[in-house]
């Protein structure tokens, strides 16, 4: 399954919606996604969203879509 991870680049500042970024990962579940992001980045994870087929197709067409691997 493909997941979209919303995050802030640092844990030291208060989160601001304007600074929210996203990345895409493929994994079996959201727990694995959270573990990989926390182990490999200093990011503050806001939300992890599982993408269904329609949402994934939209993201691939309208966003800078690329899968992140650690």
N, CA, C, O and CB atoms as a CASP TS submission, in Angstrom:
PFRMAT TS
TARGET T0000
AUTHOR 0000-0000-0000
METHOD Language model
MODEL 1
PARENT N/A
ATOM      1  N   UNK     1       0.840  -1.174   0.000  1.00  0.00           N
ATOM      2  CA  UNK     1       0.000   0.000   0.000  1.00  0.00           C
ATOM      3  C   UNK     1       0.888   1.241   0.000  1.00  0.00           C
ATOM      4  O   UNK     1       1.982   1.239   0.564  1.00  0.00           O
ATOM      5  CB  UNK     1      -0.957  -0.004   1.214  1.00  0.00           C
ATOM      6  N   UNK     2       0.402   2.288  -0.637  1.00  0.00           N
ATOM      7  CA  UNK     2       1.118   3.562  -0.690  1.00  0.00           C
ATOM      8  C   UNK     2       0.548   4.491   0.380  1.00  0.00           C
ATOM      9  O   UNK     2      -0.668   4.604   0.539  1.00  0.00           O
ATOM     10  CB  UNK     2       1.011   4.212  -2.109  1.00  0.00           C
ATOM     11  N   UNK     3       1.444   5.151   1.108  1.00  0.00           N
ATOM     12  CA  UNK     3       1.050   6.078   2.160  1.00  0.00           C
ATOM     13  C   UNK     3       1.607   7.466   1.860  1.00  0.00           C
ATOM     14  O   UNK     3       2.701   7.611   1.315  1.00  0.00           O
ATOM     15  CB  UNK     3       1.537   5.581   3.541  1.00  0.00           C
ATOM     16  N   UNK     4       0.830   8.480   2.228  1.00  0.00           N
ATOM     17  CA  UNK     4       1.278   9.863   2.138  1.00  0.00           C
ATOM     18  C   UNK     4       1.548  10.332   3.559  1.00  0.00           C
ATOM     19  O   UNK     4       0.673  10.258   4.422  1.00  0.00           O
ATOM     20  CB  UNK     4       0.218  10.781   1.413  1.00  0.00           C
ATOM     21  N   UNK     5       2.766  10.815   3.798  1.00  0.00           N
ATOM     22  CA  UNK     5       3.175  11.250   5.126  1.00  0.00           C
ATOM     23  C   UNK     5       3.269  12.775   5.121  1.00  0.00           C
ATOM     24  O   UNK     5       4.050  13.359   4.369  1.00  0.00           O
ATOM     25  CB  UNK     5       4.539  10.599   5.543  1.00  0.00           C
ATOM     26  N   UNK     6       2.471  13.403   5.962  1.00  0.00           N
ATOM     27  CA  UNK     6       2.536  14.857   6.146  1.00  0.00           C
ATOM     28  C   UNK     6       3.484  15.123   7.303  1.00  0.00           C
ATOM     29  O   UNK     6       3.366  14.502   8.359  1.00  0.00           O
ATOM     30  CB  UNK     6       1.108  15.482   6.418  1.00  0.00           C
ATOM     31  N   UNK     7       4.430  16.047   7.109  1.00  0.00           N
ATOM     32  CA  UNK     7       5.441  16.268   8.145  1.00  0.00           C
ATOM     33  C   UNK     7       5.936  17.712   8.156  1.00  0.00           C
ATOM     34  O   UNK     7       5.763  18.464   7.196  1.00  0.00           O
ATOM     35  CB  UNK     7       6.617  15.319   7.940  1.00  0.00           C
ATOM     36  N   UNK     8       6.559  18.069   9.278  1.00  0.00           N
ATOM     37  CA  UNK     8       7.315  19.302   9.423  1.00  0.00           C
ATOM     38  C   UNK     8       8.788  18.889   9.426  1.00  0.00           C
ATOM     39  O   UNK     8       9.125  17.810   9.914  1.00  0.00           O
ATOM     40  CB  UNK     8       6.910  20.102  10.743  1.00  0.00           C
ATOM     41  N   UNK     9       9.653  19.725   8.895  1.00  0.00           N
ATOM     42  CA  UNK     9      11.057  19.338   8.769  1.00  0.00           C
ATOM     43  C   UNK     9      11.821  19.304  10.089  1.00  0.00           C
ATOM     44  O   UNK     9      12.911  18.737  10.151  1.00  0.00           O
ATOM     45  CB  UNK     9      11.743  20.271   7.840  1.00  0.00           C
ATOM     46  N   UNK    10      11.279  19.890  11.127  1.00  0.00           N
ATOM     47  CA  UNK    10      11.979  19.896  12.410  1.00  0.00           C
ATOM     48  C   UNK    10      10.992  19.674  13.552  1.00  0.00           C
ATOM     49  O   UNK    10       9.812  20.015  13.459  1.00  0.00           O
ATOM     50  CB  UNK    10      12.741  21.223  12.607  1.00  0.00           C
ATOM     51  N   UNK    11      11.507  19.100  14.621  1.00  0.00           N
ATOM     52  CA  UNK    11      10.684  18.886  15.812  1.00  0.00           C
ATOM     53  C   UNK    11      10.852  20.011  16.824  1.00  0.00           C
ATOM     54  O   UNK    11      10.157  20.043  17.840  1.00  0.00           O
ATOM     55  CB  UNK    11      11.032  17.554  16.460  1.00  0.00           C
ATOM     56  N   UNK    12      11.770  20.935  16.551  1.00  0.00           N
ATOM     57  CA  UNK    12      12.076  21.969  17.540  1.00  0.00           C
ATOM     58  C   UNK    12      11.164  23.184  17.466  1.00  0.00           C
ATOM     59  O   UNK    12      11.026  23.904  18.455  1.00  0.00           O
ATOM     60  CB  UNK    12      13.489  22.412  17.376  1.00  0.00           C
ATOM     61  N   UNK    13      10.533  23.433  16.313  1.00  0.00           N
ATOM     62  CA  UNK    13       9.636  24.578  16.168  1.00  0.00           C
ATOM     63  C   UNK    13       8.193  24.109  16.213  1.00  0.00           C
ATOM     64  O   UNK    13       7.888  22.951  15.929  1.00  0.00           O
ATOM     65  CB  UNK    13       9.917  25.338  14.855  1.00  0.00           C
ATOM     66  N   UNK    14       7.316  25.027  16.572  1.00  0.00           N
ATOM     67  CA  UNK    14       5.894  24.725  16.538  1.00  0.00           C
ATOM     68  C   UNK    14       5.450  24.493  15.099  1.00  0.00           C
ATOM     69  O   UNK    14       5.865  25.223  14.199  1.00  0.00           O
ATOM     70  CB  UNK    14       5.077  25.861  17.182  1.00  0.00           C
ATOM     71  N   UNK    15       4.611  23.484  14.873  1.00  0.00           N
ATOM     72  CA  UNK    15       4.157  23.223  13.508  1.00  0.00           C
ATOM     73  C   UNK    15       3.294  24.353  12.963  1.00  0.00           C
ATOM     74  O   UNK    15       2.472  24.923  13.682  1.00  0.00           O
ATOM     75  CB  UNK    15       3.385  21.920  13.457  1.00  0.00           C
ATOM     76  N   UNK    16       3.486  24.671  11.689  1.00  0.00           N
ATOM     77  CA  UNK    16       2.663  25.644  10.986  1.00  0.00           C
ATOM     78  C   UNK    16       2.153  24.967   9.727  1.00  0.00           C
ATOM     79  O   UNK    16       2.921  24.343   8.996  1.00  0.00           O
ATOM     80  CB  UNK    16       3.462  26.959  10.653  1.00  0.00           C
ATOM     81  N   UNK    17       0.891  25.086   9.481  1.00  0.00           N
ATOM     82  CA  UNK    17       0.289  24.441   8.324  1.00  0.00           C
ATOM     83  C   UNK    17       0.981  24.851   7.020  1.00  0.00           C
ATOM     84  O   UNK    17       1.105  24.041   6.101  1.00  0.00           O
ATOM     85  CB  UNK    17      -1.194  24.778   8.256  1.00  0.00           C
ATOM     86  N   UNK    18       1.422  26.082   6.944  1.00  0.00           N
ATOM     87  CA  UNK    18       2.074  26.574   5.728  1.00  0.00           C
ATOM     88  C   UNK    18       3.395  25.856   5.453  1.00  0.00           C
ATOM     89  O   UNK    18       3.852  25.820   4.311  1.00  0.00           O
ATOM     90  CB  UNK    18       2.318  28.073   5.838  1.00  0.00           C
ATOM     91  N   UNK    19       4.005  25.289   6.481  1.00  0.00           N
ATOM     92  CA  UNK    19       5.296  24.622   6.330  1.00  0.00           C
ATOM     93  C   UNK    19       5.169  23.105   6.183  1.00  0.00           C
ATOM     94  O   UNK    19       6.180  22.407   6.105  1.00  0.00           O
ATOM     95  CB  UNK    19       6.173  24.942   7.513  1.00  0.00           C
ATOM     96  N   UNK    20       3.955  22.595   6.146  1.00  0.00           N
ATOM     97  CA  UNK    20       3.754  21.158   6.028  1.00  0.00           C
ATOM     98  C   UNK    20       4.200  20.669   4.659  1.00  0.00           C
ATOM     99  O   UNK    20       3.861  21.258   3.633  1.00  0.00           O
ATOM    100  CB  UNK    20       2.286  20.798   6.270  1.00  0.00           C
ATOM    101  N   UNK    21       4.960  19.588   4.659  1.00  0.00           N
ATOM    102  CA  UNK    21       5.437  18.955   3.433  1.00  0.00           C
ATOM    103  C   UNK    21       4.930  17.525   3.423  1.00  0.00           C
ATOM    104  O   UNK    21       4.379  17.048   4.415  1.00  0.00           O
ATOM    105  CB  UNK    21       6.999  19.003   3.328  1.00  0.00           C
ATOM    106  N   UNK    22       5.112  16.852   2.318  1.00  0.00           N
ATOM    107  CA  UNK    22       4.650  15.465   2.248  1.00  0.00           C
ATOM    108  C   UNK    22       5.639  14.608   1.467  1.00  0.00           C
ATOM    109  O   UNK    22       6.401  15.095   0.632  1.00  0.00           O
ATOM    110  CB  UNK    22       3.256  15.392   1.600  1.00  0.00           C
ATOM    111  N   UNK    23       5.598  13.339   1.766  1.00  0.00           N
ATOM    112  CA  UNK    23       6.361  12.348   1.028  1.00  0.00           C
ATOM    113  C   UNK    23       5.500  11.103   0.891  1.00  0.00           C
ATOM    114  O   UNK    23       4.509  10.936   1.602  1.00  0.00           O
ATOM    115  CB  UNK    23       7.716  12.027   1.733  1.00  0.00           C
ATOM    116  N   UNK    24       5.885  10.243  -0.018  1.00  0.00           N
ATOM    117  CA  UNK    24       5.109   9.038  -0.299  1.00  0.00           C
ATOM    118  C   UNK    24       5.987   7.822  -0.059  1.00  0.00           C
ATOM    119  O   UNK    24       7.158   7.797  -0.436  1.00  0.00           O
ATOM    120  CB  UNK    24       4.562   9.047  -1.753  1.00  0.00           C
ATOM    121  N   UNK    25       5.395   6.801   0.581  1.00  0.00           N
ATOM    122  CA  UNK    25       6.137   5.582   0.873  1.00  0.00           C
ATOM    123  C   UNK    25       5.251   4.371   0.617  1.00  0.00           C
ATOM    124  O   UNK    25       4.029   4.424   0.757  1.00  0.00           O
ATOM    125  CB  UNK    25       6.649   5.584   2.331  1.00  0.00           C
ATOM    126  N   UNK    26       5.900   3.286   0.241  1.00  0.00           N
ATOM    127  CA  UNK    26       5.195   2.020   0.082  1.00  0.00           C
ATOM    128  C   UNK    26       5.597   1.114   1.234  1.00  0.00           C
ATOM    129  O   UNK    26       6.783   0.916   1.498  1.00  0.00           O
ATOM    130  CB  UNK    26       5.511   1.355  -1.301  1.00  0.00           C
ATOM    131  N   UNK    27       4.593   0.563   1.921  1.00  0.00           N
ATOM    132  CA  UNK    27       4.851  -0.328   3.047  1.00  0.00           C
ATOM    133  C   UNK    27       3.614  -1.167   3.318  1.00  0.00           C
ATOM    134  O   UNK    27       2.549  -0.922   2.751  1.00  0.00           O
ATOM    135  CB  UNK    27       5.258   0.472   4.308  1.00  0.00           C
ATOM    136  N   UNK    28       3.762  -2.157   4.187  1.00  0.00           N
ATOM    137  CA  UNK    28       2.646  -3.032   4.530  1.00  0.00           C
ATOM    138  C   UNK    28       1.599  -2.331   5.391  1.00  0.00           C
ATOM    139  O   UNK    28       0.404  -2.593   5.260  1.00  0.00           O
ATOM    140  CB  UNK    28       3.157  -4.260   5.249  1.00  0.00           C
ATOM    141  N   UNK    29       2.057  -1.428   6.284  1.00  0.00           N
ATOM    142  CA  UNK    29       1.116  -0.711   7.141  1.00  0.00           C
ATOM    143  C   UNK    29       1.720   0.607   7.607  1.00  0.00           C
ATOM    144  O   UNK    29       2.904   0.874   7.402  1.00  0.00           O
ATOM    145  CB  UNK    29       0.719  -1.574   8.352  1.00  0.00           C
ATOM    146  N   UNK    30       0.882   1.423   8.237  1.00  0.00           N
ATOM    147  CA  UNK    30       1.323   2.749   8.660  1.00  0.00           C
ATOM    148  C   UNK    30       2.312   2.707   9.816  1.00  0.00           C
ATOM    149  O   UNK    30       3.070   3.658  10.008  1.00  0.00           O
ATOM    150  CB  UNK    30       0.134   3.579   9.051  1.00  0.00           C
ATOM    151  N   UNK    31       2.320   1.645  10.576  1.00  0.00           N
ATOM    152  CA  UNK    31       3.269   1.516  11.685  1.00  0.00           C
ATOM    153  C   UNK    31       4.697   1.426  11.141  1.00  0.00           C
ATOM    154  O   UNK    31       5.612   2.053  11.675  1.00  0.00           O
ATOM    155  CB  UNK    31       2.938   0.268  12.551  1.00  0.00           C
ATOM    156  N   UNK    32       4.876   0.653  10.093  1.00  0.00           N
ATOM    157  CA  UNK    32       6.193   0.525   9.469  1.00  0.00           C
ATOM    158  C   UNK    32       6.626   1.853   8.873  1.00  0.00           C
ATOM    159  O   UNK    32       7.792   2.231   8.982  1.00  0.00           O
ATOM    160  CB  UNK    32       6.179  -0.567   8.385  1.00  0.00           C
ATOM    161  N   UNK    33       5.697   2.565   8.242  1.00  0.00           N
ATOM    162  CA  UNK    33       6.008   3.876   7.672  1.00  0.00           C
ATOM    163  C   UNK    33       6.501   4.818   8.757  1.00  0.00           C
ATOM    164  O   UNK    33       7.529   5.475   8.591  1.00  0.00           O
ATOM    165  CB  UNK    33       4.777   4.471   6.967  1.00  0.00           C
ATOM    166  N   UNK    34       5.773   4.888   9.870  1.00  0.00           N
ATOM    167  CA  UNK    34       6.164   5.772  10.972  1.00  0.00           C
ATOM    168  C   UNK    34       7.548   5.401  11.501  1.00  0.00           C
ATOM    169  O   UNK    34       8.369   6.287  11.738  1.00  0.00           O
ATOM    170  CB  UNK    34       5.126   5.707  12.109  1.00  0.00           C
ATOM    171  N   UNK    35       7.821   4.117  11.689  1.00  0.00           N
ATOM    172  CA  UNK    35       9.118   3.684  12.191  1.00  0.00           C
ATOM    173  C   UNK    35      10.245   4.086  11.248  1.00  0.00           C
ATOM    174  O   UNK    35      11.281   4.580  11.693  1.00  0.00           O
ATOM    175  CB  UNK    35       9.125   2.178  12.397  1.00  0.00           C
ATOM    176  N   UNK    36      10.048   3.877   9.942  1.00  0.00           N
ATOM    177  CA  UNK    36      11.089   4.214   8.969  1.00  0.00           C
ATOM    178  C   UNK    36      11.368   5.715   8.932  1.00  0.00           C
ATOM    179  O   UNK    36      12.525   6.132   8.894  1.00  0.00           O
ATOM    180  CB  UNK    36      10.687   3.729   7.581  1.00  0.00           C
ATOM    181  N   UNK    37      10.325   6.515   8.942  1.00  0.00           N
ATOM    182  CA  UNK    37      10.523   7.968   8.903  1.00  0.00           C
ATOM    183  C   UNK    37      11.202   8.445  10.180  1.00  0.00           C
ATOM    184  O   UNK    37      12.120   9.263  10.122  1.00  0.00           O
ATOM    185  CB  UNK    37       9.175   8.699   8.710  1.00  0.00           C
ATOM    186  N   UNK    38      10.764   7.948  11.330  1.00  0.00           N
ATOM    187  CA  UNK    38      11.363   8.389  12.593  1.00  0.00           C
ATOM    188  C   UNK    38      12.815   7.953  12.727  1.00  0.00           C
ATOM    189  O   UNK    38      13.623   8.685  13.299  1.00  0.00           O
ATOM    190  CB  UNK    38      10.563   7.852  13.763  1.00  0.00           C
ATOM    191  N   UNK    39      13.162   6.778  12.214  1.00  0.00           N
ATOM    192  CA  UNK    39      14.537   6.279  12.316  1.00  0.00           C
ATOM    193  C   UNK    39      15.497   6.988  11.353  1.00  0.00           C
ATOM    194  O   UNK    39      16.693   7.087  11.629  1.00  0.00           O
ATOM    195  CB  UNK    39      14.561   4.784  12.048  1.00  0.00           C
ATOM    196  N   UNK    40      14.976   7.476  10.232  1.00  0.00           N
ATOM    197  CA  UNK    40      15.849   7.983   9.173  1.00  0.00           C
ATOM    198  C   UNK    40      15.792   9.489   8.939  1.00  0.00           C
ATOM    199  O   UNK    40      16.529  10.006   8.099  1.00  0.00           O
ATOM    200  CB  UNK    40      15.514   7.302   7.914  1.00  0.00           C
ATOM    201  N   UNK    41      14.938  10.200   9.661  1.00  0.00           N
ATOM    202  CA  UNK    41      14.829  11.646   9.459  1.00  0.00           C
ATOM    203  C   UNK    41      14.607  12.354  10.796  1.00  0.00           C
ATOM    204  O   UNK    41      14.269  11.714  11.791  1.00  0.00           O
ATOM    205  CB  UNK    41      13.677  11.974   8.480  1.00  0.00           C
ATOM    206  N   UNK    42      14.798  13.674  10.817  1.00  0.00           N
ATOM    207  CA  UNK    42      14.464  14.456  12.018  1.00  0.00           C
ATOM    208  C   UNK    42      13.043  15.021  11.939  1.00  0.00           C
ATOM    209  O   UNK    42      12.699  15.922  12.704  1.00  0.00           O
ATOM    210  CB  UNK    42      15.472  15.604  12.204  1.00  0.00           C
ATOM    211  N   UNK    43      12.223  14.509  11.036  1.00  0.00           N
ATOM    212  CA  UNK    43      10.905  15.078  10.774  1.00  0.00           C
ATOM    213  C   UNK    43       9.927  14.873  11.920  1.00  0.00           C
ATOM    214  O   UNK    43       9.996  13.889  12.657  1.00  0.00           O
ATOM    215  CB  UNK    43      10.337  14.482   9.524  1.00  0.00           C
ATOM    216  N   UNK    44       9.012  15.833  12.050  1.00  0.00           N
ATOM    217  CA  UNK    44       7.890  15.748  12.975  1.00  0.00           C
ATOM    218  C   UNK    44       6.678  15.308  12.151  1.00  0.00           C
ATOM    219  O   UNK    44       6.144  16.092  11.367  1.00  0.00           O
ATOM    220  CB  UNK    44       7.630  17.129  13.719  1.00  0.00           C
ATOM    221  N   UNK    45       6.252  14.076  12.325  1.00  0.00           N
ATOM    222  CA  UNK    45       5.152  13.524  11.534  1.00  0.00           C
ATOM    223  C   UNK    45       3.831  14.078  12.053  1.00  0.00           C
ATOM    224  O   UNK    45       3.531  13.991  13.243  1.00  0.00           O
ATOM    225  CB  UNK    45       5.153  11.970  11.586  1.00  0.00           C
ATOM    226  N   UNK    46       3.051  14.646  11.146  1.00  0.00           N
ATOM    227  CA  UNK    46       1.735  15.161  11.502  1.00  0.00           C
ATOM    228  C   UNK    46       0.651  14.107  11.280  1.00  0.00           C
ATOM    229  O   UNK    46      -0.221  13.904  12.125  1.00  0.00           O
ATOM    230  CB  UNK    46       1.422  16.418  10.691  1.00  0.00           C
ATOM    231  N   UNK    47       0.723  13.444  10.130  1.00  0.00           N
ATOM    232  CA  UNK    47      -0.355  12.530   9.764  1.00  0.00           C
ATOM    233  C   UNK    47       0.148  11.562   8.703  1.00  0.00           C
ATOM    234  O   UNK    47       0.945  11.935   7.842  1.00  0.00           O
ATOM    235  CB  UNK    47      -1.599  13.309   9.254  1.00  0.00           C
ATOM    236  N   UNK    48      -0.318  10.322   8.766  1.00  0.00           N
ATOM    237  CA  UNK    48      -0.003   9.321   7.755  1.00  0.00           C
ATOM    238  C   UNK    48      -1.327   8.859   7.156  1.00  0.00           C
ATOM    239  O   UNK    48      -2.209   8.370   7.862  1.00  0.00           O
ATOM    240  CB  UNK    48       0.815   8.113   8.362  1.00  0.00           C
ATOM    241  N   UNK    49      -1.447   9.024   5.839  1.00  0.00           N
ATOM    242  CA  UNK    49      -2.701   8.729   5.155  1.00  0.00           C
ATOM    243  C   UNK    49      -2.485   7.604   4.141  1.00  0.00           C
ATOM    244  O   UNK    49      -1.603   7.686   3.286  1.00  0.00           O
ATOM    245  CB  UNK    49      -3.255   9.996   4.455  1.00  0.00           C
ATOM    246  N   UNK    50      -3.304   6.552   4.250  1.00  0.00           N
ATOM    247  CA  UNK    50      -3.291   5.486   3.247  1.00  0.00           C
ATOM    248  C   UNK    50      -4.025   5.981   2.011  1.00  0.00           C
ATOM    249  O   UNK    50      -5.119   6.537   2.116  1.00  0.00           O
ATOM    250  CB  UNK    50      -3.944   4.174   3.798  1.00  0.00           C
ATOM    251  N   UNK    51      -3.427   5.783   0.840  1.00  0.00           N
ATOM    252  CA  UNK    51      -4.028   6.265  -0.394  1.00  0.00           C
ATOM    253  C   UNK    51      -4.770   5.128  -1.100  1.00  0.00           C
ATOM    254  O   UNK    51      -4.184   4.087  -1.396  1.00  0.00           O
ATOM    255  CB  UNK    51      -2.951   6.867  -1.320  1.00  0.00           C
ATOM    256  N   UNK    52      -6.064   5.335  -1.369  1.00  0.00           N
ATOM    257  CA  UNK    52      -6.808   4.358  -2.160  1.00  0.00           C
ATOM    258  C   UNK    52      -6.476   4.580  -3.637  1.00  0.00           C
ATOM    259  O   UNK    52      -5.724   5.497  -3.969  1.00  0.00           O
ATOM    260  CB  UNK    52      -8.354   4.477  -1.904  1.00  0.00           C
ATOM    261  N   UNK    53      -7.022   3.761  -4.515  1.00  0.00           N
ATOM    262  CA  UNK    53      -6.663   3.813  -5.936  1.00  0.00           C
ATOM    263  C   UNK    53      -6.949   5.169  -6.563  1.00  0.00           C
ATOM    264  O   UNK    53      -6.114   5.691  -7.301  1.00  0.00           O
ATOM    265  CB  UNK    53      -7.410   2.741  -6.696  1.00  0.00           C
ATOM    266  N   UNK    54      -8.109   5.749  -6.285  1.00  0.00           N
ATOM    267  CA  UNK    54      -8.479   7.032  -6.877  1.00  0.00           C
ATOM    268  C   UNK    54      -7.588   8.167  -6.370  1.00  0.00           C
ATOM    269  O   UNK    54      -7.143   9.015  -7.144  1.00  0.00           O
ATOM    270  CB  UNK    54      -9.941   7.345  -6.578  1.00  0.00           C
ATOM    271  N   UNK    55      -7.338   8.170  -5.076  1.00  0.00           N
ATOM    272  CA  UNK    55      -6.492   9.224  -4.503  1.00  0.00           C
ATOM    273  C   UNK    55      -5.059   9.093  -5.020  1.00  0.00           C
ATOM    274  O   UNK    55      -4.412  10.098  -5.317  1.00  0.00           O
ATOM    275  CB  UNK    55      -6.512   9.160  -2.953  1.00  0.00           C
ATOM    276  N   UNK    56      -4.567   7.874  -5.128  1.00  0.00           N
ATOM    277  CA  UNK    56      -3.219   7.643  -5.641  1.00  0.00           C
ATOM    278  C   UNK    56      -3.110   8.129  -7.088  1.00  0.00           C
ATOM    279  O   UNK    56      -2.120   8.761  -7.455  1.00  0.00           O
ATOM    280  CB  UNK    56      -2.853   6.145  -5.545  1.00  0.00           C
ATOM    281  N   UNK    57      -4.109   7.841  -7.900  1.00  0.00           N
ATOM    282  CA  UNK    57      -4.098   8.295  -9.294  1.00  0.00           C
ATOM    283  C   UNK    57      -4.074   9.818  -9.357  1.00  0.00           C
ATOM    284  O   UNK    57      -3.358  10.392 -10.176  1.00  0.00           O
ATOM    285  CB  UNK    57      -5.326   7.748 -10.056  1.00  0.00           C
ATOM    286  N   UNK    58      -4.838  10.465  -8.512  1.00  0.00           N
ATOM    287  CA  UNK    58      -4.855  11.933  -8.467  1.00  0.00           C
ATOM    288  C   UNK    58      -3.481  12.471  -8.071  1.00  0.00           C
ATOM    289  O   UNK    58      -2.970  13.391  -8.711  1.00  0.00           O
ATOM    290  CB  UNK    58      -5.933  12.436  -7.474  1.00  0.00           C
ATOM    291  N   UNK    59      -2.882  11.911  -7.029  1.00  0.00           N
ATOM    292  CA  UNK    59      -1.578  12.370  -6.559  1.00  0.00           C
ATOM    293  C   UNK    59      -0.515  12.188  -7.645  1.00  0.00           C
ATOM    294  O   UNK    59       0.352  13.045  -7.814  1.00  0.00           O
ATOM    295  CB  UNK    59      -1.172  11.613  -5.281  1.00  0.00           C
ATOM    296  N   UNK    60      -0.578  11.091  -8.370  1.00  0.00           N
ATOM    297  CA  UNK    60       0.408  10.835  -9.419  1.00  0.00           C
ATOM    298  C   UNK    60       0.284  11.847 -10.550  1.00  0.00           C
ATOM    299  O   UNK    60       1.285  12.187 -11.181  1.00  0.00           O
ATOM    300  CB  UNK    60       0.248   9.417  -9.966  1.00  0.00           C
ATOM    301  N   UNK    61      -0.911  12.330 -10.818  1.00  0.00           N
ATOM    302  CA  UNK    61      -1.130  13.289 -11.898  1.00  0.00           C
ATOM    303  C   UNK    61      -0.884  14.731 -11.484  1.00  0.00           C
ATOM    304  O   UNK    61      -0.438  15.533 -12.304  1.00  0.00           O
ATOM    305  CB  UNK    61      -2.527  13.156 -12.414  1.00  0.00           C
ATOM    306  N   UNK    62      -1.167  15.087 -10.215  1.00  0.00           N
ATOM    307  CA  UNK    62      -1.179  16.486  -9.819  1.00  0.00           C
ATOM    308  C   UNK    62      -0.119  16.898  -8.801  1.00  0.00           C
ATOM    309  O   UNK    62      -0.024  18.079  -8.469  1.00  0.00           O
ATOM    310  CB  UNK    62      -2.494  16.806  -9.278  1.00  0.00           C
ATOM    311  N   UNK    63       0.651  15.994  -8.314  1.00  0.00           N
ATOM    312  CA  UNK    63       1.660  16.344  -7.306  1.00  0.00           C
ATOM    313  C   UNK    63       3.031  15.882  -7.791  1.00  0.00           C
ATOM    314  O   UNK    63       3.153  15.138  -8.764  1.00  0.00           O
ATOM    315  CB  UNK    63       1.318  15.702  -5.919  1.00  0.00           C
ATOM    316  N   UNK    64       4.038  16.338  -7.095  1.00  0.00           N
ATOM    317  CA  UNK    64       5.386  15.851  -7.387  1.00  0.00           C
ATOM    318  C   UNK    64       5.523  14.478  -6.734  1.00  0.00           C
ATOM    319  O   UNK    64       6.077  14.346  -5.642  1.00  0.00           O
ATOM    320  CB  UNK    64       6.495  16.852  -6.866  1.00  0.00           C
ATOM    321  N   UNK    65       5.020  13.481  -7.410  1.00  0.00           N
ATOM    322  CA  UNK    65       4.934  12.134  -6.851  1.00  0.00           C
ATOM    323  C   UNK    65       6.208  11.348  -7.113  1.00  0.00           C
ATOM    324  O   UNK    65       6.620  11.168  -8.259  1.00  0.00           O
ATOM    325  CB  UNK    65       3.735  11.394  -7.431  1.00  0.00           C
ATOM    326  N   UNK    66       6.821  10.886  -6.039  1.00  0.00           N
ATOM    327  CA  UNK    66       7.915   9.917  -6.126  1.00  0.00           C
ATOM    328  C   UNK    66       7.972   9.189  -4.788  1.00  0.00           C
ATOM    329  O   UNK    66       7.813   9.794  -3.728  1.00  0.00           O
ATOM    330  CB  UNK    66       9.297  10.617  -6.467  1.00  0.00           C
ATOM    331  N   UNK    67       8.198   7.903  -4.855  1.00  0.00           N
ATOM    332  CA  UNK    67       8.262   7.097  -3.643  1.00  0.00           C
ATOM    333  C   UNK    67       9.596   7.314  -2.951  1.00  0.00           C
ATOM    334  O   UNK    67      10.647   7.325  -3.591  1.00  0.00           O
ATOM    335  CB  UNK    67       8.055   5.607  -3.963  1.00  0.00           C
ATOM    336  N   UNK    68       9.544   7.486  -1.638  1.00  0.00           N
ATOM    337  CA  UNK    68      10.741   7.640  -0.815  1.00  0.00           C
ATOM    338  C   UNK    68      11.145   6.293  -0.284  1.00  0.00           C
ATOM    339  O   UNK    68      10.305   5.529   0.192  1.00  0.00           O
ATOM    340  CB  UNK    68      10.508   8.632   0.342  1.00  0.00           C
ATOM    341  N   UNK    69      12.430   5.989  -0.362  1.00  0.00           N
ATOM    342  CA  UNK    69      12.949   4.728   0.176  1.00  0.00           C
ATOM    343  C   UNK    69      14.077   5.030   1.153  1.00  0.00           C
ATOM    344  O   UNK    69      14.877   5.941   0.936  1.00  0.00           O
ATOM    345  CB  UNK    69      13.447   3.790  -0.968  1.00  0.00           C
ATOM    346  N   UNK    70      14.130   4.260   2.224  1.00  0.00           N
ATOM    347  CA  UNK    70      15.199   4.401   3.212  1.00  0.00           C
ATOM    348  C   UNK    70      16.013   3.130   3.234  1.00  0.00           C
ATOM    349  O   UNK    70      16.972   3.025   3.999  1.00  0.00           O
ATOM    350  CB  UNK    70      14.632   4.714   4.620  1.00  0.00           C
TER
END
